[in-house]
């Protein structure tokens, strides 16, 4: 229990470990816009205007007809604080305030003219606000789907959720599904299966498959380290649902787009989990940022005054050869275990001893492993790891199947695991000759822009008032890609 006490008290935790554990961010003063930058601001606005001219559902790049997507957490009025002194004073109490702000948000969305709009924190408990969005988006040619979080108390107090809109002049809805996590955070996700209303590039037959899977979600905020496992579970549920849907409908060869507020940065375990499954951050791809470029841009300033990049549009093309989902999940949990042990300032030897508990000999037993997970706060409660999860982790750790995990297996599976890129290369080389190469429909990332322009430089402007998040818009251009059947 000493380890848990250290974690809860924040004893001897470096900034690096805290960031890695709770997926979060820098204090505002690390990213505040300085004086004397008016000229830079003007230049950025010019760039932003040029970018917007290239965005939108009707964008054409060469002979290609592009598809665009916007994700935006619009900050529900029931969460928007109006006074630092009185935390109970919320925008929802003043109709003029929330109505005006949301009209401006809709103006922005209609100006961007994206093919797909994914919104989070929509105040679904207020019929007038919902009708405002549905009416104006509907008049502009969009069909909308909304989904409230599962903690609705009937009085609208906490009734917020998701709204996804698709422009009917660009895409046709094939199917729509709702995913209820039914977990600690009452979070949900929407899945839309759409297809283009015509050929996306010259010379393509309209009968060719041009279908896309789109997900909109809003993950739990990492209030403390104990919620990291819940957040990983939410992502796992989304990916497992997609996998099941694809198999049930025989939809192997199509791109997948995940949109939303992921409430975690590029340092976090959620980001690493999605990367391990072949997804790429569209904004980082467009700007050629690497996985370690964690503070090149920001998209959110939270109620604690921290700024961070948490809003992502993820892309998975069908030519990505991926690990089995369960394998990636186990590796993500092992990564979380390592972070918790490192956060407690445990060395490699001490971490092994902690997992070994009181087991005789120089190895970890299954009972000791379960006891250690319980002490780390990863199981033993309704939203922690299940007994099946624990057994799967143990099976992956015990590589020689002799019933115990020795120090070498501990190093290979938990402390110093082989990186994903190496594993990906192995999968590719093993399957290269055995797969039939065929043409599939996919996307290239042509452009990506955040608003306001200062956030693209890692700063948060004080005069921005649309939300505490920045809208992210990405333009995808169609491409024919050679691929075999993805590994599921």
Secondary structure by P-SEA (a helix, b strand, c coil): caaaaaaaacccccaaaaaaacccccccccccccccaaaaaaaaaaaaaaaaaaccccccccccbbbbbbbbccccccccccccccccccccccaaaaaaaaaaaaaaaaaacccbbbbcccccccaaaaaaaaaaaaaabbbbbbbbccccccccccbbbbbbbbccccccccbbbbbbcccccccbbbbbbbbbcccccccccccccbbbbbbbbcccccccccaaaaaaaaaaaaaaaaaaaaaaacccbbbbbbbcccccccccaaaaaaaaaccccaaaaaaccccccccccccccccccbbbbcccbbbbccccccccaaaaaaaaaaaaaaaaaaaacccaaaaaaaaacccccccccaaaaaaaaaaaccccccccccaaaaaaaaaaaaccccccccaaaaaacccccccaaaaaaaaaaaccccbbbbbbbbccccccccccccccccccccccccccbbbbbbbbbbbbbbbccccc
